[in-house]
């Protein structure tokens, strides 16, 4: 007899994995390929693992944005989700499950790592069951990124599937302690959740000299504030503008709005109403965000909910202090009075006051810049990646032990 968690096919299990020496794994990564943080983390993780010698197979419906070049050990499998006239909604989940089965079998994968519970964890479960019927067991690790959990708070329709597929995963990670707590509060979770934080690649995110940009954006030496997001309601983008409106009355400054999404039009309208359009630039989606962060003095992220706040970490790696809300995992990243300041969601008065105080005190700003970098270094890719590798090993070993 076997069940969903317990592999029965002894000969394929990784008893060949001595802890002390490096053993390359074949890992399938399922993610959203878009600009969102979960896709970025999944792609950077895959690339990092491949650089270490693991074989990584990305399975998704479009080439992930950060998978721009050829990489040894990296394979990309596009999910073919053909739209038949019969379907009002093309059945992506079915196409994804079929692709996973095919890739696991053909490339002999050791483990599947799916990012974002909806629908990836449920689809991975379906693929796992199909593979079991074919005499093959592949353990599944699910990483929870935030909105896959908090969304359920707003839409209970997802709850049974999310809860079931988390419990049926062989390993579960969350990107912050706060998200782990939320998951345990919102669902009946029977298994341990490991916190593995978001990370940053310092090869890319570091302060570089882009003074020529600075002169174009702030010709009179104004301070530069920035916000990056997907401009969804949860980001409270209008708060960013309200904070900036107060700051610019005290400190000559400019605001860079990087990204795009549903709230952009409302936000642009607000800038017009406030008469501050000359000081605000909407840049849309940008690939080289680090080049823009390099010229910034302060980063604003007043989100309603934020499981971690990768955008804040990216800013801090570029030595930019952060004014944020205190929601979700943000206090685990941004340290109040050290790397920036935190306020209650919606308290734009206080956020603006903190920003003004910091921008008017050059010595303190410089100290916060250093502190932000030091804090970001805790989340260096080279520190976090081994946590994922160790967790994979643990999940594989646990699966092996169960059958012995
Ligand atoms: O922030 C978003 O809307 C995108 C979202 C995603 O799923 O791609 O980001 C979430 O995952 C990131 C990576 O783990 C986290 O850093 C973000 O904090 C989290 N966003 C929210 O919780 C709102």
Boltz pocket constraint, residues with backbone or C-beta under 6 A from the ligand:
constraints:
  - pocket:
      binder: B
      contacts: [[A, 35], [A, 36], [A, 37], [A, 38], [A, 39], [A, 41], [A, 116], [A, 144], [A, 145], [A, 146], [A, 147], [A, 148], [A, 175], [A, 198], [A, 230], [A, 232], [A, 234], [A, 305], [A, 306], [A, 307], [A, 308], [A, 309], [A, 310], [A, 311]]
      max_distance: 6.0
